[in-house]
Amino acid sequence: MLVLGLESSAHTFGAGISDGGKILANEKAMYKIGATGMIPAEVAETHVENAEGVISAALEKAGILPSDLEGICYTAGPGMGPCLQVAQIAARALASKLKIRIVGVNHCVAHAEITREMGRLSDPIMLYVSGGNSQILALSERPFRHYSVIGETFDIGVGNMLDNFARAANLFPAWGSSVEKASAGGRYLELPYTVKGMDFSFTGLLTRATELTGKVPVNDLSYSVQETAFSELCEATERAILLKGKKEIGVCGGVAQNSRLRQMLQSMASEQGIRFGFAPNEYNADNGGMIAFAGERLLSEGISWKLGECRISQRYRVDSAYVPGG
């Protein structure tokens, strides 16, 4: 089934095309964050400017015409409201014009499902790490098939923490990948570490790291921020694995692009004798391909929305979204 997926939850407008679970195209345009954060209205305006070109590029890459599409899906949430609306409106307009079925997709489920597929995982503990959230997930069949949340941040997502630290440390561009680069050759400095069971917190770490900017070498501070935050995530995830008796672990979301985090998780998985999987970075970053992949599965099970039901929700919880394929 040829399905177009549109993603616009944050800084990326993405268009992906899936057919039988195979991603035929995965095009995107990103808002340039630079040294500042994101103003949702400005990001949404950029998405509007880029949407037509990105969708056209995806169709061309897949070698198909709009009339070949059999379904369309879009990120229904979570995310920033003005940004989410761009993909929603574009998807509704195309579905109406082409007279094809449409469905909204949970952004977090899409990250987890593309990783489960590409990481060759069946029933893993999934560490979802992004800018907006950080959670430890596990598939559950009751009362419906979904990802249950067995651990999560008390305050901000680890990606948000890294981005905020990058701004405080005057790293450019001000996001997590710059922290990873700046951490090279750093030495560890003790910073606040907060784990309670399978939950964790990052604001204390961020506050102290911000206080130390300009007072200690930036590579030492960047290294210490990463090591502390990722150790929290690994401790909580390892506890979840042991309590749930799982034999697989996956990591997904934007921060899953960080090689140091993957290295730490791989080490932990090896010690536990379990399988570790992740998707290529193209699919860890926000992208339309994962939306098309997850949406195609929903549509294949006969799940679609009427045009008037095509909603968005900035706080669309992962544990409230149905996961097909049970």
PESUL-V66432 format. One record per helix or strand of 3 or more residues. SS is the DSSP state (A for helix, B for strand). FROM is the first residue (numbers start at 1). LEN is the number of residues. If there is no record, write none. Layout:
ss=SS from=FROM len=LEN
ss=SS from=FROM len=LEN
//
This chain:
ss=B from=2 len=6
ss=B from=12 len=8
ss=B from=22 len=9
ss=A from=40 len=23
ss=A from=66 len=3
ss=B from=71 len=7
ss=A from=81 len=18
ss=B from=101 len=6
ss=A from=107 len=12
ss=B from=125 len=5
ss=B from=134 len=7
ss=B from=146 len=8
ss=A from=158 len=11
ss=A from=176 len=7
ss=B from=194 len=3
ss=B from=199 len=3
ss=A from=203 len=10
ss=A from=218 len=27
ss=B from=248 len=5
ss=A from=254 len=4
ss=A from=259 len=14
ss=B from=275 len=4
ss=A from=281 len=4
ss=A from=288 len=13
ss=A from=307 len=3
ss=A from=318 len=3
//
